[in-house]
Amino acid sequence: SNASQSGDRSSKSASPVVAPVASRSPSTVAALEAQSLMIEDAKAAIGKYDEAINLNSSNARALAGRGAAKLMNGDPIGAEEDYRAALALLEEAPRDSGKGHPAYDMSVVGLAETLIEQRRYEEVIDISKKLDGKLSKLGCIDALRDELAASTTAAMEAFGDSQFGDAMALFTNAIRIETALLTVSDNREAASASLRNGRAKCYLAMSDY
C-alpha cells in the first residue's frame, strides 16, 4: 500500500480554529477534545469526533477532523467521505468562515491526501486546477511530490533487494504520479528518464530468470 512506501500519513488538515471559551458549543468542545487525541490515539479521536458530529451535523471542522483521524487510522475511503462532506458545508458558508478560510484549504489538502492513498493521482490534479487558493493548490501539488519521492525511493530499494516484480510496480506507480504532475508543470519535457530506465532494468532482470 502507499502507506508502506511513505509511512503513516500525518494529515496536514483539520487543525480547527479555536473559538473563545465563552462561545464554544458542546459540539465544538467535543471536536477540540478529539483534536487533542489525534496523535496518540486516532481511533479514540474518531469516537470523539462522532460525538461532536452527532451534536451538530453541520460542524464542518469536526467532519474534517474525523477525516484526518480516519486517514491516520488507515481508512482513506471513509476519510474521503468526511472531507467531501466538510467541503460541501464550507462552500455554502460565508467567505470569512467558509471558502477562503484556512479550514477550507486544510480540508482540500486532506482530500488530496486521501486520493493519493487510493492512488487516484489524476483526481488530485483535477482538484488543484479548480482551486483559487494558493495554499490549497500548493498543498495538493506538494502532497503529490512527496508521494513521487516515496515511490521512487521504494522502487530503488526493491530493485537493490532483487525484488524486481515489486520494483517494476513501484516504478510504474512513480511514472503515473510524475505524468500527473507534468500536466501542471511549466516544463512538460521534464519527465525523469531514470524512472523509465529503472522499469526497463526490471524487465531485463526478470527475463533473466
C-alpha positions in Angstrom: 0.0 0.0 0.0 1.0 3.6 -0.3 1.4 3.8 3.5 4.2 1.2 3.3 6.0 3.5 0.9 5.7 6.7 2.8 5.0 5.7 6.4 1.8 6.7 8.2 0.5 9.7 6.6 0.1 12.5 9.1 -2.6 14.8 7.7 -1.9 18.5 7.3 -5.6 19.2 7.6 -8.2 19.5 10.3 -6.5 21.8 12.8 -9.5 23.7 14.0 -9.5 27.4 14.7 -10.1 27.7 18.4 -13.2 29.6 19.4 -13.2 31.8 22.5 -14.2 29.7 25.6 -17.5 31.6 26.2 -18.7 30.9 22.6 -17.8 27.2 22.4 -20.8 24.9 21.7 -20.9 21.3 23.0 -20.0 20.1 19.5 -17.0 22.4 19.4 -15.8 21.3 22.8 -16.1 17.6 21.7 -14.2 18.4 18.5 -11.4 20.1 20.4 -11.1 17.1 22.8 -10.9 14.8 19.7 -8.1 17.0 18.3 -6.1 16.5 21.4 -6.3 12.8 21.0 -5.3 12.7 17.3 -1.5 12.0 17.6 -1.6 9.3 20.3 -4.9 7.6 19.5 -6.6 8.2 16.2 -9.3 5.6 16.9 -10.3 7.3 20.1 -10.3 10.6 18.2 -12.7 9.2 15.7 -15.1 8.3 18.5 -14.9 11.8 20.0 -15.5 13.4 16.5 -18.5 11.1 16.2 -19.8 12.7 19.4 -19.2 16.2 18.0 -20.9 15.4 14.7 -23.9 13.8 16.5 -24.3 17.0 18.5 -24.1 19.2 15.3 -24.1 17.5 11.9 -23.2 20.8 10.3 -19.9 21.1 12.2 -17.6 21.1 9.2 -14.4 21.3 11.2 -15.4 18.2 13.1 -16.1 16.4 9.9 -12.7 17.4 8.5 -11.1 16.4 11.8 -12.7 13.0 11.7 -11.5 12.7 8.1 -7.9 13.3 9.2 -8.3 10.8 12.1 -9.7 8.1 9.7 -6.8 8.7 7.3 -4.3 8.2 10.1 -6.2 5.1 11.1 -5.9 3.6 7.6 -9.3 4.3 6.2 -8.8 6.6 3.2 -12.3 5.9 1.8 -14.0 6.9 5.0 -11.7 9.9 5.2 -12.7 11.0 1.7 -16.4 10.9 2.5 -15.8 13.1 5.6 -13.6 15.6 3.8 -16.1 15.9 0.9 -18.9 16.5 3.4 -16.9 19.1 5.2 -16.1 20.9 2.0 -19.7 20.9 0.9 -20.6 22.7 4.1 -17.7 25.1 3.9 -18.5 26.0 0.3 -22.0 27.2 1.4 -20.7 29.1 4.4 -19.9 32.9 4.4 -16.4 33.5 3.0 -14.9 34.6 6.3 -15.7 31.1 7.7 -16.0 29.0 4.5 -14.3 29.0 1.2 -11.1 31.0 1.6 -10.8 30.2 5.3 -7.8 28.1 6.4 -10.2 25.3 7.4 -11.3 25.1 3.8 -7.7 24.9 2.5 -6.8 22.3 5.0 -9.8 20.2 4.1 -8.9 20.3 0.4 -5.3 19.2 1.1 -6.8 16.4 3.3 -9.0 15.3 0.5 -5.9 15.2 -1.8 -4.1 13.0 0.7 -7.0 10.5 0.8 -7.0 10.3 -3.0 -3.2 9.8 -3.1 -3.6 6.9 -0.6 -6.1 5.4 -3.1 -3.6 6.1 -6.0 -6.1 8.4 -7.7 -3.4 10.8 -8.6 -5.1 12.4 -11.7 -8.0 13.4 -9.5 -5.7 15.3 -7.2 -4.5 17.3 -10.2 -8.1 17.9 -11.2 -8.8 19.3 -7.7 -5.8 21.5 -7.8 -6.8 23.0 -11.2 -10.1 24.1 -9.8 -8.7 25.9 -6.7 -8.4 29.6 -6.2 -6.4 29.5 -3.0 -2.7 29.4 -3.5 -2.2 27.5 -0.2 -4.6 24.7 -1.0 -3.3 24.4 -4.6 0.3 24.2 -3.5 -0.6 21.7 -0.7 -2.1 19.3 -3.3 0.9 19.5 -5.5 3.4 19.2 -2.6 1.5 16.1 -1.4 1.9 14.5 -4.8 5.6 15.4 -4.9 6.1 13.8 -1.6 4.4 10.6 -2.8 6.5 10.6 -6.0 9.7 10.8 -3.9 8.5 8.0 -1.6 7.5 5.7 -4.5 10.8 6.3 -6.3 12.8 5.6 -3.2 10.8 2.4 -2.6 11.3 1.3 -6.2 15.1 1.7 -6.0 15.2 -0.1 -2.7 13.2 -3.0 -4.1 15.4 -3.2 -7.1 18.5 -3.2 -4.9 17.0 -6.1 -3.0 16.4 -8.0 -6.3 12.6 -7.8 -5.8 12.2 -7.0 -9.4 8.4 -7.5 -9.7 7.8 -5.2 -6.8 10.3 -2.7 -8.1 8.6 -2.7 -11.6 5.2 -2.0 -10.0 6.7 0.9 -7.9 8.5 2.4 -10.9 5.2 2.3 -12.8 3.4 3.9 -10.0 6.1 6.7 -9.8 5.7 7.3 -13.5 2.0 7.7 -13.1 2.5 10.3 -10.4 5.1 12.1 -12.4 2.9 12.1 -15.5 0.1 13.7 -13.5 2.4 16.3 -12.1 3.7 17.2 -15.5 0.2 18.3 -16.6 0.5 21.3 -14.2 4.2 21.9 -14.8 5.7 24.7 -16.9 8.2 22.3 -18.2 6.4 19.5 -19.9 9.7 17.9 -21.1 10.9 17.3 -17.5 10.0 13.6 -17.3 12.7 11.7 -15.4 14.5 9.2 -17.7 15.7 7.4 -14.6 12.2 6.1 -13.7 11.7 4.6 -17.2 15.2 3.3 -17.2 14.6 1.7 -13.8 11.5 0.0 -15.0 13.3 -1.2 -18.1 16.0 -2.7 -16.0 13.4 -4.6 -14.0 12.0 -6.1 -17.3 15.5 -7.2 -18.2 16.3 -8.6 -14.8 13.1 -10.6 -14.8 13.7 -12.0 -18.2 17.0 -13.5 -17.0 15.2 -15.8 -14.6 
